[in-house]
Amino acid sequence: MITLTHFLIVSACIFCIGLYAVLAKRNAIMILVGIELMINAAILNFVAFGKYDKLHYSGQVFALFAIVLAAAAVAVGLAIILNVYRHYKTINPDNITDLRD
């Protein structure tokens, strides 16, 4: 039987992979992917606690809000990355030194 501990271990692994992607990668898109993985790990925690809690669908409701907010954040982040690429012709965060003209 799958217990709450199994869900939490999987969620912790996904969060660590996302954290590694954020800290180690030098590509802005891979940083966004890492942030998405960390958000998905939190969503998995919400759903797992909602399944094992006696409240009615509280974890699932929080997870739905988190998914909507994550989608909006990725859309804004991708728009920023595209505008930075147009201006600097790179998406490497180390090469971008000045954000003002």
C-alpha positions in Angstrom: 0.0 0.0 0.0 1.2 3.5 -0.9 1.4 5.7 2.2 1.9 9.4 2.7 5.6 8.8 3.2 6.0 7.5 -0.3 4.4 10.6 -1.8 6.6 12.8 0.4 9.8 11.0 -0.7 8.9 11.3 -4.4 8.0 15.0 -3.9 11.3 15.6 -2.1 13.2 14.0 -5.0 11.4 16.1 -7.6 12.1 19.2 -5.5 15.8 18.4 -5.3 16.0 17.8 -9.0 14.4 21.2 -9.6 16.7 22.9 -7.2 19.7 21.4 -8.9 18.4 22.6 -12.2 18.0 26.1 -10.9 21.4 26.3 -9.2 23.5 24.5 -11.8 22.1 25.4 -15.2 23.2 28.5 -17.0 20.3 28.6 -19.4 17.3 30.7 -18.6 14.8 28.2 -20.0 16.3 25.4 -17.9 16.0 27.6 -14.8 12.3 28.0 -15.6 12.0 24.2 -16.0 13.6 23.8 -12.6 11.2 26.3 -11.0 8.3 24.3 -12.5 9.6 21.1 -11.0 9.8 22.7 -7.6 6.2 24.0 -8.0 5.1 20.5 -9.1 6.7 19.0 -6.0 4.7 21.3 -3.9 1.5 20.5 -5.8 2.2 16.8 -5.2 2.4 17.5 -1.5 -0.9 19.4 -1.6 -2.7 16.5 -3.3 -1.1 13.9 -1.0 -2.1 15.7 2.1 -5.5 16.2 0.7 -5.9 12.5 0.1 -4.9 11.5 3.6 -6.7 14.4 5.3 -10.3 14.1 6.3 -11.2 17.5 4.9 -13.1 17.4 1.6 -10.8 18.1 -1.3 -8.8 20.9 0.4 -5.5 19.7 -1.0 -6.9 19.4 -4.5 -8.3 22.9 -4.4 -5.0 24.3 -3.3 -3.2 22.3 -6.0 -5.6 23.7 -8.7 -4.8 27.3 -7.6 -1.0 26.4 -7.6 -1.3 25.0 -11.1 -3.0 28.2 -12.4 -0.5 30.4 -10.7 2.4 28.4 -12.0 1.1 28.6 -15.6 0.8 32.3 -15.3 4.3 32.6 -13.9 5.8 30.6 -16.7 4.0 32.7 -19.3 5.4 35.9 -17.8 8.8 34.4 -17.4 8.9 33.2 -21.0 7.8 36.6 -22.2 10.7 38.2 -20.3 13.2 35.7 -21.6 12.0 36.4 -25.2 12.4 40.1 -24.7 15.9 39.7 -23.2 16.9 37.4 -26.1 15.8 40.1 -28.6 17.9 42.7 -26.9 21.0 40.7 -26.0 20.9 37.8 -28.5 21.6 35.3 -25.6 19.6 33.7 -22.8 22.6 32.9 -20.7 22.1 34.9 -17.4 25.8 35.3 -16.9 26.2 37.3 -20.2 23.5 39.8 -19.3 25.2 42.5 -17.4 23.0 45.6 -17.9 19.2 45.6 -18.0 18.8 49.3 -18.9 19.6 51.0 -22.2 
